[in-house]
Amino acid sequence: MNRTRPTFEALAYYDEDGSNNPELLEKVKAELAKERKKLGQRVAVDNDPRIPPKFPLFSKNPLLAAELERIESREKLSAIDTKRFQLPPPLRGDAASVEEWEAALRNARAQLEHQKLRTANGALMQQYGANAWRVYNYRLEMVGKSLDKALEEMNERVTDVNRARKNEQMAIGKQLSALEQKWTELISSVLQIEIANATLEVEIQTLGQKEAELEQMLSQ
Protein backbone atom coordinates (compact mmCIF):
# COMPACT_ATOMS: atom_id res chain seq x y z
CA MET A 1 0.00 0.00 0.00
CA ASN A 2 1.50 3.31 -1.09
CA ARG A 3 1.36 6.10 1.45
CA THR A 4 1.82 9.71 0.56
CA ARG A 5 4.64 11.20 2.57
CA PRO A 6 3.78 14.46 4.29
CA THR A 7 5.63 17.52 3.08
CA PHE A 8 6.54 20.69 4.96
CA GLU A 9 5.09 23.96 3.70
CA ALA A 10 6.06 27.31 5.21
CA LEU A 11 4.48 30.71 4.69
CA ALA A 12 7.61 32.06 3.05
CA TYR A 13 5.82 35.06 1.51
CA TYR A 14 4.21 36.05 4.79
CA ASP A 15 6.35 34.86 7.66
CA GLU A 16 9.23 37.29 8.25
CA ASP A 17 10.38 35.89 11.59
CA GLY A 18 13.20 33.97 9.89
CA SER A 19 14.67 37.00 8.13
CA ASN A 20 14.30 39.16 11.24
CA ASN A 21 15.68 36.51 13.61
CA PRO A 22 18.48 34.33 12.13
CA GLU A 23 18.88 32.33 15.34
CA LEU A 24 15.21 31.37 15.27
CA LEU A 25 15.56 30.35 11.61
CA GLU A 26 18.45 28.00 12.42
CA LYS A 27 16.43 26.40 15.22
CA VAL A 28 13.48 25.89 12.88
CA LYS A 29 15.72 24.27 10.26
CA ALA A 30 17.18 21.93 12.88
CA GLU A 31 13.70 20.91 14.04
CA LEU A 32 12.58 20.29 10.46
CA ALA A 33 15.63 18.11 9.88
CA LYS A 34 14.74 16.04 12.94
CA GLU A 35 11.17 15.61 11.72
CA ARG A 36 12.36 14.49 8.28
CA LYS A 37 14.55 11.86 9.86
CA LYS A 38 11.62 10.63 11.93
CA LEU A 39 9.51 10.34 8.78
CA GLY A 40 12.21 8.38 6.99
CA GLN A 41 13.15 11.23 4.68
CA ARG A 42 16.69 12.37 4.04
CA VAL A 43 17.58 16.03 4.38
CA ALA A 44 19.14 16.09 0.89
CA VAL A 45 16.98 17.92 -1.64
CA ASP A 46 17.73 15.45 -4.45
CA ASN A 47 15.88 12.75 -2.47
CA ASP A 48 12.63 14.67 -2.44
CA PRO A 49 9.85 12.28 -3.60
CA ARG A 50 8.52 14.99 -5.90
CA ILE A 51 11.75 15.01 -7.93
CA PRO A 52 12.04 12.25 -10.57
CA PRO A 53 14.91 9.78 -10.06
CA LYS A 54 18.13 10.11 -12.02
CA PHE A 55 18.61 7.95 -15.10
CA PRO A 56 21.87 6.91 -16.75
CA LEU A 57 22.76 8.71 -19.97
CA PHE A 58 23.71 6.79 -23.14
CA SER A 59 22.89 3.40 -21.61
CA LYS A 60 22.56 1.93 -25.13
CA ASN A 61 25.70 3.57 -26.52
CA PRO A 62 28.88 2.50 -24.70
CA LEU A 63 31.09 4.80 -26.81
CA LEU A 64 29.16 7.93 -25.83
CA ALA A 65 28.93 6.70 -22.22
CA ALA A 66 32.72 6.26 -22.11
CA GLU A 67 33.24 9.71 -23.64
CA LEU A 68 30.88 11.27 -21.07
CA GLU A 69 32.78 9.52 -18.28
CA ARG A 70 36.06 10.84 -19.70
CA ILE A 71 34.73 14.40 -19.78
CA GLU A 72 33.34 14.14 -16.23
CA SER A 73 36.71 12.87 -14.96
CA ARG A 74 38.45 15.73 -16.85
CA GLU A 75 40.79 13.38 -18.70
CA LYS A 76 42.55 14.68 -21.81
CA LEU A 77 41.48 13.39 -25.21
CA SER A 78 43.92 10.90 -26.67
CA ALA A 79 45.78 12.21 -29.73
CA ILE A 80 44.99 10.69 -33.11
CA ASP A 81 47.41 7.95 -34.08
CA THR A 82 48.92 9.03 -37.42
CA LYS A 83 51.17 6.00 -37.90
CA ARG A 84 48.54 4.19 -39.96
CA PHE A 85 48.52 7.10 -42.43
CA GLN A 86 52.26 6.90 -43.11
CA LEU A 87 54.08 4.90 -45.81
CA PRO A 88 57.25 3.66 -44.13
CA PRO A 89 59.45 1.32 -46.19
CA PRO A 90 60.71 -1.90 -44.65
CA LEU A 91 63.18 -1.18 -41.88
CA ARG A 92 65.95 -3.27 -43.43
CA GLY A 93 65.60 -1.69 -46.87
CA ASP A 94 66.87 -3.85 -49.72
CA ALA A 95 67.70 -6.62 -47.25
CA ALA A 96 64.04 -6.93 -46.21
CA SER A 97 62.21 -10.17 -46.70
CA VAL A 98 59.38 -10.77 -49.10
CA GLU A 99 56.83 -10.74 -46.25
CA GLU A 100 58.02 -7.28 -45.11
CA TRP A 101 57.73 -5.90 -48.66
CA GLU A 102 54.28 -7.42 -49.02
CA ALA A 103 53.20 -5.79 -45.74
CA ALA A 104 54.52 -2.43 -46.96
CA LEU A 105 52.70 -2.93 -50.27
CA ARG A 106 49.39 -3.72 -48.50
CA ASN A 107 49.82 -0.59 -46.41
CA ALA A 108 50.46 1.50 -49.55
CA ARG A 109 47.34 0.09 -51.22
CA ALA A 110 45.29 0.85 -48.10
CA GLN A 111 46.59 4.43 -48.08
CA LEU A 112 45.76 4.78 -51.77
CA GLU A 113 42.17 3.61 -51.18
CA HIS A 114 41.94 5.99 -48.24
CA GLN A 115 43.02 8.90 -50.43
CA LYS A 116 40.49 7.88 -53.07
CA LEU A 117 37.75 7.89 -50.43
CA ARG A 118 38.87 11.30 -49.18
CA THR A 119 38.78 12.66 -52.72
CA ALA A 120 35.30 11.22 -53.31
CA ASN A 121 34.04 12.55 -49.99
CA GLY A 122 35.52 15.95 -50.78
CA ALA A 123 33.72 16.04 -54.11
CA LEU A 124 30.44 15.01 -52.49
CA MET A 125 30.89 17.62 -49.79
CA GLN A 126 31.58 20.30 -52.38
CA GLN A 127 28.47 19.31 -54.32
CA TYR A 128 25.98 18.60 -51.53
CA GLY A 129 27.61 19.87 -48.34
CA ALA A 130 26.26 23.42 -48.43
CA ASN A 131 22.64 22.32 -48.80
CA ALA A 132 23.09 19.58 -46.17
CA TRP A 133 24.44 22.13 -43.72
CA ARG A 134 21.56 24.51 -44.47
CA VAL A 135 19.04 21.76 -43.77
CA TYR A 136 20.90 20.76 -40.62
CA ASN A 137 21.06 24.36 -39.38
CA TYR A 138 17.37 24.81 -40.16
CA ARG A 139 16.52 21.75 -38.08
CA LEU A 140 18.72 22.99 -35.25
CA GLU A 141 16.98 26.35 -35.40
CA MET A 142 13.56 24.66 -35.20
CA VAL A 143 14.71 22.57 -32.23
CA GLY A 144 16.09 25.70 -30.55
CA LYS A 145 12.81 27.57 -31.05
CA SER A 146 10.86 24.59 -29.71
CA LEU A 147 13.07 24.43 -26.62
CA ASP A 148 12.82 28.19 -26.10
CA LYS A 149 9.03 27.95 -26.29
CA ALA A 150 8.99 25.03 -23.83
CA LEU A 151 11.26 26.98 -21.47
CA GLU A 152 9.04 30.05 -21.70
CA GLU A 153 5.95 27.97 -20.96
CA MET A 154 7.68 26.33 -18.01
CA ASN A 155 8.74 29.72 -16.64
CA GLU A 156 5.16 30.94 -16.97
CA ARG A 157 3.93 27.87 -15.10
CA VAL A 158 6.50 28.45 -12.35
CA THR A 159 5.45 32.09 -12.12
CA ASP A 160 1.77 31.09 -11.91
CA VAL A 161 2.52 28.56 -9.17
CA ASN A 162 4.55 31.09 -7.18
CA ARG A 163 1.86 33.74 -7.65
CA ALA A 164 -0.84 31.31 -6.47
CA ARG A 165 1.29 30.28 -3.47
CA LYS A 166 1.90 33.93 -2.59
CA ASN A 167 -1.81 34.84 -2.80
CA GLU A 168 -2.78 31.78 -0.76
CA GLN A 169 -0.12 32.44 1.87
CA MET A 170 -1.00 36.11 2.15
CA ALA A 171 -4.67 35.20 2.62
CA ILE A 172 -3.78 32.59 5.24
CA GLY A 173 -1.39 35.09 6.82
CA LYS A 174 -4.17 37.61 7.26
CA GLN A 175 -6.28 34.95 8.96
CA LEU A 176 -3.38 34.05 11.23
CA SER A 177 -2.83 37.71 12.08
CA ALA A 178 -6.51 38.15 12.91
CA LEU A 179 -6.51 34.99 15.05
CA GLU A 180 -3.29 36.06 16.78
CA GLN A 181 -4.76 39.49 17.55
CA LYS A 182 -7.94 37.86 18.85
CA TRP A 183 -5.86 35.47 20.97
CA THR A 184 -3.91 38.43 22.38
CA GLU A 185 -7.13 40.25 23.21
CA LEU A 186 -8.57 37.17 24.93
CA ILE A 187 -5.39 36.66 26.93
CA SER A 188 -5.47 40.33 27.89
CA SER A 189 -9.12 39.99 28.94
CA VAL A 190 -8.33 36.89 31.01
CA LEU A 191 -5.44 38.71 32.71
CA GLN A 192 -7.66 41.71 33.45
CA ILE A 193 -10.30 39.41 34.91
CA GLU A 194 -7.68 37.65 37.05
CA ILE A 195 -6.37 41.00 38.28
CA ALA A 196 -9.90 42.16 39.04
CA ASN A 197 -10.60 38.91 40.91
CA ALA A 198 -7.40 39.30 42.91
CA THR A 199 -8.35 42.92 43.74
CA LEU A 200 -11.83 41.83 44.81
CA GLU A 201 -10.37 39.07 46.98
CA VAL A 202 -8.13 41.62 48.70
CA GLU A 203 -11.09 43.97 49.21
CA ILE A 204 -13.20 41.09 50.55
CA GLN A 205 -10.44 40.13 52.97
CA THR A 206 -10.12 43.78 54.05
CA LEU A 207 -13.85 44.10 54.57
CA GLY A 208 -13.88 40.83 56.48
CA GLN A 209 -11.14 42.08 58.78
CA LYS A 210 -13.00 45.36 59.32
CA GLU A 211 -16.20 43.44 60.02
CA ALA A 212 -14.40 41.26 62.56
CA GLU A 213 -12.93 44.34 64.22
CA LEU A 214 -16.32 46.02 64.40
CA GLU A 215 -17.93 42.93 65.89
CA GLN A 216 -15.17 42.76 68.48
CA MET A 217 -15.64 46.44 69.38
CA LEU A 218 -19.40 46.00 69.70
CA SER A 219 -19.05 42.94 71.88
CA GLN A 220 -16.97 44.94 74.42
BALOBA-1460 file (C-alpha; in Angstrom, 3 decimals):
// residues 220
<rec num="1" residu="m" x="0.000" y="0.000" z="0.000"/>
<rec num="2" residu="n" x="1.500" y="3.310" z="-1.086"/>
<rec num="3" residu="r" x="1.360" y="6.096" z="1.454"/>
<rec num="4" residu="t" x="1.817" y="9.714" z="0.560"/>
<rec num="5" residu="r" x="4.641" y="11.196" z="2.570"/>
<rec num="6" residu="p" x="3.781" y="14.463" z="4.290"/>
<rec num="7" residu="t" x="5.633" y="17.523" z="3.082"/>
<rec num="8" residu="f" x="6.539" y="20.693" z="4.961"/>
<rec num="9" residu="e" x="5.090" y="23.957" z="3.701"/>
<rec num="10" residu="a" x="6.057" y="27.306" z="5.214"/>
<rec num="11" residu="l" x="4.475" y="30.706" z="4.685"/>
<rec num="12" residu="a" x="7.612" y="32.059" z="3.053"/>
<rec num="13" residu="y" x="5.823" y="35.063" z="1.512"/>
<rec num="14" residu="y" x="4.206" y="36.053" z="4.792"/>
<rec num="15" residu="d" x="6.347" y="34.861" z="7.663"/>
<rec num="16" residu="e" x="9.226" y="37.292" z="8.247"/>
<rec num="17" residu="d" x="10.383" y="35.886" z="11.585"/>
<rec num="18" residu="g" x="13.201" y="33.974" z="9.890"/>
<rec num="19" residu="s" x="14.671" y="37.001" z="8.134"/>
<rec num="20" residu="n" x="14.303" y="39.160" z="11.239"/>
<rec num="21" residu="n" x="15.680" y="36.509" z="13.608"/>
<rec num="22" residu="p" x="18.476" y="34.329" z="12.130"/>
<rec num="23" residu="e" x="18.884" y="32.330" z="15.343"/>
<rec num="24" residu="l" x="15.210" y="31.367" z="15.273"/>
<rec num="25" residu="l" x="15.559" y="30.353" z="11.611"/>
<rec num="26" residu="e" x="18.454" y="27.998" z="12.417"/>
<rec num="27" residu="k" x="16.432" y="26.401" z="15.221"/>
<rec num="28" residu="v" x="13.482" y="25.887" z="12.879"/>
<rec num="29" residu="k" x="15.722" y="24.265" z="10.258"/>
<rec num="30" residu="a" x="17.179" y="21.930" z="12.882"/>
<rec num="31" residu="e" x="13.700" y="20.910" z="14.043"/>
<rec num="32" residu="l" x="12.575" y="20.287" z="10.460"/>
<rec num="33" residu="a" x="15.632" y="18.107" z="9.876"/>
<rec num="34" residu="k" x="14.737" y="16.043" z="12.941"/>
<rec num="35" residu="e" x="11.172" y="15.614" z="11.720"/>
<rec num="36" residu="r" x="12.356" y="14.495" z="8.285"/>
<rec num="37" residu="k" x="14.549" y="11.856" z="9.863"/>
<rec num="38" residu="k" x="11.615" y="10.628" z="11.934"/>
<rec num="39" residu="l" x="9.509" y="10.340" z="8.777"/>
<rec num="40" residu="g" x="12.214" y="8.376" z="6.995"/>
<rec num="41" residu="q" x="13.155" y="11.235" z="4.677"/>
<rec num="42" residu="r" x="16.689" y="12.374" z="4.043"/>
<rec num="43" residu="v" x="17.577" y="16.030" z="4.379"/>
<rec num="44" residu="a" x="19.143" y="16.090" z="0.894"/>
<rec num="45" residu="v" x="16.980" y="17.916" z="-1.635"/>
<rec num="46" residu="d" x="17.729" y="15.446" z="-4.454"/>
<rec num="47" residu="n" x="15.882" y="12.748" z="-2.471"/>
<rec num="48" residu="d" x="12.633" y="14.667" z="-2.440"/>
<rec num="49" residu="p" x="9.852" y="12.276" z="-3.596"/>
<rec num="50" residu="r" x="8.515" y="14.990" z="-5.896"/>
<rec num="51" residu="i" x="11.751" y="15.010" z="-7.928"/>
<rec num="52" residu="p" x="12.040" y="12.249" z="-10.566"/>
<rec num="53" residu="p" x="14.912" y="9.782" z="-10.056"/>
<rec num="54" residu="k" x="18.131" y="10.110" z="-12.018"/>
<rec num="55" residu="f" x="18.607" y="7.954" z="-15.095"/>
<rec num="56" residu="p" x="21.872" y="6.914" z="-16.754"/>
<rec num="57" residu="l" x="22.765" y="8.705" z="-19.967"/>
<rec num="58" residu="f" x="23.707" y="6.791" z="-23.144"/>
<rec num="59" residu="s" x="22.888" y="3.404" z="-21.607"/>
<rec num="60" residu="k" x="22.564" y="1.932" z="-25.126"/>
<rec num="61" residu="n" x="25.695" y="3.574" z="-26.519"/>
<rec num="62" residu="p" x="28.883" y="2.500" z="-24.703"/>
<rec num="63" residu="l" x="31.086" y="4.795" z="-26.806"/>
<rec num="64" residu="l" x="29.161" y="7.928" z="-25.829"/>
<rec num="65" residu="a" x="28.930" y="6.703" z="-22.217"/>
<rec num="66" residu="a" x="32.720" y="6.264" z="-22.113"/>
<rec num="67" residu="e" x="33.236" y="9.711" z="-23.638"/>
<rec num="68" residu="l" x="30.885" y="11.272" z="-21.074"/>
<rec num="69" residu="e" x="32.779" y="9.522" z="-18.280"/>
<rec num="70" residu="r" x="36.060" y="10.841" z="-19.702"/>
<rec num="71" residu="i" x="34.734" y="14.402" z="-19.775"/>
<rec num="72" residu="e" x="33.343" y="14.137" z="-16.230"/>
<rec num="73" residu="s" x="36.709" y="12.865" z="-14.963"/>
<rec num="74" residu="r" x="38.452" y="15.726" z="-16.853"/>
<rec num="75" residu="e" x="40.789" y="13.382" z="-18.703"/>
<rec num="76" residu="k" x="42.551" y="14.677" z="-21.814"/>
<rec num="77" residu="l" x="41.478" y="13.394" z="-25.209"/>
<rec num="78" residu="s" x="43.923" y="10.895" z="-26.673"/>
<rec num="79" residu="a" x="45.778" y="12.214" z="-29.734"/>
<rec num="80" residu="i" x="44.991" y="10.691" z="-33.106"/>
<rec num="81" residu="d" x="47.405" y="7.945" z="-34.083"/>
<rec num="82" residu="t" x="48.922" y="9.031" z="-37.420"/>
<rec num="83" residu="k" x="51.171" y="6.000" z="-37.899"/>
<rec num="84" residu="r" x="48.545" y="4.186" z="-39.961"/>
<rec num="85" residu="f" x="48.517" y="7.100" z="-42.431"/>
<rec num="86" residu="q" x="52.256" y="6.899" z="-43.113"/>
<rec num="87" residu="l" x="54.084" y="4.903" z="-45.810"/>
<rec num="88" residu="p" x="57.250" y="3.658" z="-44.127"/>
<rec num="89" residu="p" x="59.451" y="1.322" z="-46.193"/>
<rec num="90" residu="p" x="60.711" y="-1.899" z="-44.647"/>
<rec num="91" residu="l" x="63.183" y="-1.184" z="-41.875"/>
<rec num="92" residu="r" x="65.949" y="-3.271" z="-43.431"/>
<rec num="93" residu="g" x="65.600" y="-1.691" z="-46.868"/>
<rec num="94" residu="d" x="66.866" y="-3.853" z="-49.724"/>
<rec num="95" residu="a" x="67.696" y="-6.619" z="-47.252"/>
<rec num="96" residu="a" x="64.041" y="-6.935" z="-46.206"/>
<rec num="97" residu="s" x="62.214" y="-10.167" z="-46.696"/>
<rec num="98" residu="v" x="59.375" y="-10.773" z="-49.104"/>
<rec num="99" residu="e" x="56.830" y="-10.744" z="-46.250"/>
<rec num="100" residu="e" x="58.025" y="-7.284" z="-45.110"/>
<rec num="101" residu="w" x="57.735" y="-5.899" z="-48.656"/>
<rec num="102" residu="e" x="54.278" y="-7.416" z="-49.021"/>
<rec num="103" residu="a" x="53.196" y="-5.788" z="-45.741"/>
<rec num="104" residu="a" x="54.523" y="-2.432" z="-46.956"/>
<rec num="105" residu="l" x="52.701" y="-2.928" z="-50.266"/>
<rec num="106" residu="r" x="49.391" y="-3.719" z="-48.499"/>
<rec num="107" residu="n" x="49.815" y="-0.591" z="-46.407"/>
<rec num="108" residu="a" x="50.457" y="1.495" z="-49.550"/>
<rec num="109" residu="r" x="47.344" y="0.086" z="-51.222"/>
<rec num="110" residu="a" x="45.287" y="0.853" z="-48.105"/>
<rec num="111" residu="q" x="46.587" y="4.431" z="-48.080"/>
<rec num="112" residu="l" x="45.763" y="4.776" z="-51.766"/>
<rec num="113" residu="e" x="42.174" y="3.612" z="-51.183"/>
<rec num="114" residu="h" x="41.943" y="5.988" z="-48.240"/>
<rec num="115" residu="q" x="43.020" y="8.900" z="-50.426"/>
<rec num="116" residu="k" x="40.488" y="7.877" z="-53.068"/>
<rec num="117" residu="l" x="37.751" y="7.892" z="-50.432"/>
<rec num="118" residu="r" x="38.873" y="11.296" z="-49.183"/>
<rec num="119" residu="t" x="38.782" y="12.658" z="-52.716"/>
<rec num="120" residu="a" x="35.303" y="11.219" z="-53.311"/>
<rec num="121" residu="n" x="34.036" y="12.553" z="-49.989"/>
<rec num="122" residu="g" x="35.523" y="15.954" z="-50.781"/>
<rec num="123" residu="a" x="33.723" y="16.041" z="-54.112"/>
<rec num="124" residu="l" x="30.439" y="15.008" z="-52.493"/>
<rec num="125" residu="m" x="30.893" y="17.620" z="-49.793"/>
<rec num="126" residu="q" x="31.576" y="20.295" z="-52.375"/>
<rec num="127" residu="q" x="28.467" y="19.314" z="-54.320"/>
<rec num="128" residu="y" x="25.976" y="18.602" z="-51.533"/>
<rec num="129" residu="g" x="27.614" y="19.868" z="-48.341"/>
<rec num="130" residu="a" x="26.264" y="23.421" z="-48.427"/>
<rec num="131" residu="n" x="22.641" y="22.323" z="-48.797"/>
<rec num="132" residu="a" x="23.088" y="19.583" z="-46.173"/>
<rec num="133" residu="w" x="24.440" y="22.131" z="-43.721"/>
<rec num="134" residu="r" x="21.565" y="24.511" z="-44.468"/>
<rec num="135" residu="v" x="19.039" y="21.762" z="-43.767"/>
<rec num="136" residu="y" x="20.897" y="20.756" z="-40.617"/>
<rec num="137" residu="n" x="21.060" y="24.359" z="-39.376"/>
<rec num="138" residu="y" x="17.373" y="24.809" z="-40.164"/>
<rec num="139" residu="r" x="16.524" y="21.753" z="-38.078"/>
<rec num="140" residu="l" x="18.717" y="22.994" z="-35.251"/>
<rec num="141" residu="e" x="16.976" y="26.354" z="-35.405"/>
<rec num="142" residu="m" x="13.563" y="24.661" z="-35.204"/>
<rec num="143" residu="v" x="14.713" y="22.571" z="-32.230"/>
<rec num="144" residu="g" x="16.088" y="25.696" z="-30.551"/>
<rec num="145" residu="k" x="12.812" y="27.570" z="-31.054"/>
<rec num="146" residu="s" x="10.858" y="24.593" z="-29.714"/>
<rec num="147" residu="l" x="13.075" y="24.426" z="-26.622"/>
<rec num="148" residu="d" x="12.819" y="28.194" z="-26.097"/>
<rec num="149" residu="k" x="9.033" y="27.950" z="-26.289"/>
<rec num="150" residu="a" x="8.989" y="25.029" z="-23.832"/>
<rec num="151" residu="l" x="11.259" y="26.978" z="-21.472"/>
<rec num="152" residu="e" x="9.044" y="30.050" z="-21.701"/>
<rec num="153" residu="e" x="5.947" y="27.968" z="-20.963"/>
<rec num="154" residu="m" x="7.682" y="26.330" z="-18.011"/>
<rec num="155" residu="n" x="8.743" y="29.724" z="-16.643"/>
<rec num="156" residu="e" x="5.159" y="30.938" z="-16.971"/>
<rec num="157" residu="r" x="3.925" y="27.866" z="-15.100"/>
<rec num="158" residu="v" x="6.497" y="28.446" z="-12.353"/>
<rec num="159" residu="t" x="5.447" y="32.090" z="-12.125"/>
<rec num="160" residu="d" x="1.765" y="31.086" z="-11.914"/>
<rec num="161" residu="v" x="2.519" y="28.559" z="-9.169"/>
<rec num="162" residu="n" x="4.545" y="31.089" z="-7.180"/>
<rec num="163" residu="r" x="1.856" y="33.741" z="-7.646"/>
<rec num="164" residu="a" x="-0.842" y="31.311" z="-6.472"/>
<rec num="165" residu="r" x="1.294" y="30.282" z="-3.470"/>
<rec num="166" residu="k" x="1.900" y="33.928" z="-2.590"/>
<rec num="167" residu="n" x="-1.809" y="34.835" z="-2.799"/>
<rec num="168" residu="e" x="-2.782" y="31.779" z="-0.761"/>
<rec num="169" residu="q" x="-0.118" y="32.436" z="1.866"/>
<rec num="170" residu="m" x="-0.998" y="36.111" z="2.154"/>
<rec num="171" residu="a" x="-4.673" y="35.201" z="2.621"/>
<rec num="172" residu="i" x="-3.785" y="32.595" z="5.242"/>
<rec num="173" residu="g" x="-1.390" y="35.089" z="6.817"/>
<rec num="174" residu="k" x="-4.172" y="37.611" z="7.257"/>
<rec num="175" residu="q" x="-6.284" y="34.948" z="8.959"/>
<rec num="176" residu="l" x="-3.381" y="34.052" z="11.233"/>
<rec num="177" residu="s" x="-2.826" y="37.714" z="12.079"/>
<rec num="178" residu="a" x="-6.506" y="38.152" z="12.914"/>
<rec num="179" residu="l" x="-6.512" y="34.991" z="15.053"/>
<rec num="180" residu="e" x="-3.294" y="36.063" z="16.778"/>
<rec num="181" residu="q" x="-4.764" y="39.485" z="17.549"/>
<rec num="182" residu="k" x="-7.944" y="37.859" z="18.853"/>
<rec num="183" residu="w" x="-5.859" y="35.471" z="20.973"/>
<rec num="184" residu="t" x="-3.905" y="38.435" z="22.375"/>
<rec num="185" residu="e" x="-7.133" y="40.254" z="23.205"/>
<rec num="186" residu="l" x="-8.572" y="37.169" z="24.925"/>
<rec num="187" residu="i" x="-5.385" y="36.658" z="26.931"/>
<rec num="188" residu="s" x="-5.471" y="40.326" z="27.892"/>
<rec num="189" residu="s" x="-9.116" y="39.991" z="28.939"/>
<rec num="190" residu="v" x="-8.325" y="36.889" z="31.007"/>
<rec num="191" residu="l" x="-5.440" y="38.707" z="32.713"/>
<rec num="192" residu="q" x="-7.657" y="41.714" z="33.446"/>
<rec num="193" residu="i" x="-10.295" y="39.414" z="34.905"/>
<rec num="194" residu="e" x="-7.680" y="37.646" z="37.051"/>
<rec num="195" residu="i" x="-6.367" y="41.001" z="38.279"/>
<rec num="196" residu="a" x="-9.902" y="42.165" z="39.037"/>
<rec num="197" residu="n" x="-10.601" y="38.907" z="40.912"/>
<rec num="198" residu="a" x="-7.404" y="39.300" z="42.912"/>
<rec num="199" residu="t" x="-8.347" y="42.918" z="43.740"/>
<rec num="200" residu="l" x="-11.829" y="41.830" z="44.809"/>
<rec num="201" residu="e" x="-10.370" y="39.074" z="46.981"/>
<rec num="202" residu="v" x="-8.130" y="41.619" z="48.695"/>
<rec num="203" residu="e" x="-11.089" y="43.968" z="49.206"/>
<rec num="204" residu="i" x="-13.204" y="41.086" z="50.549"/>
<rec num="205" residu="q" x="-10.439" y="40.132" z="52.974"/>
<rec num="206" residu="t" x="-10.116" y="43.783" z="54.050"/>
<rec num="207" residu="l" x="-13.850" y="44.105" z="54.570"/>
<rec num="208" residu="g" x="-13.876" y="40.831" z="56.477"/>
<rec num="209" residu="q" x="-11.140" y="42.077" z="58.780"/>
<rec num="210" residu="k" x="-12.997" y="45.356" z="59.323"/>
<rec num="211" residu="e" x="-16.203" y="43.444" z="60.017"/>
<rec num="212" residu="a" x="-14.403" y="41.264" z="62.560"/>
<rec num="213" residu="e" x="-12.932" y="44.343" z="64.223"/>
<rec num="214" residu="l" x="-16.324" y="46.019" z="64.404"/>
<rec num="215" residu="e" x="-17.929" y="42.927" z="65.888"/>
<rec num="216" residu="q" x="-15.174" y="42.763" z="68.477"/>
<rec num="217" residu="m" x="-15.640" y="46.441" z="69.384"/>
<rec num="218" residu="l" x="-19.395" y="46.004" z="69.700"/>
<rec num="219" residu="s" x="-19.053" y="42.944" z="71.877"/>
<rec num="220" residu="q" x="-16.971" y="44.937" z="74.418"/>
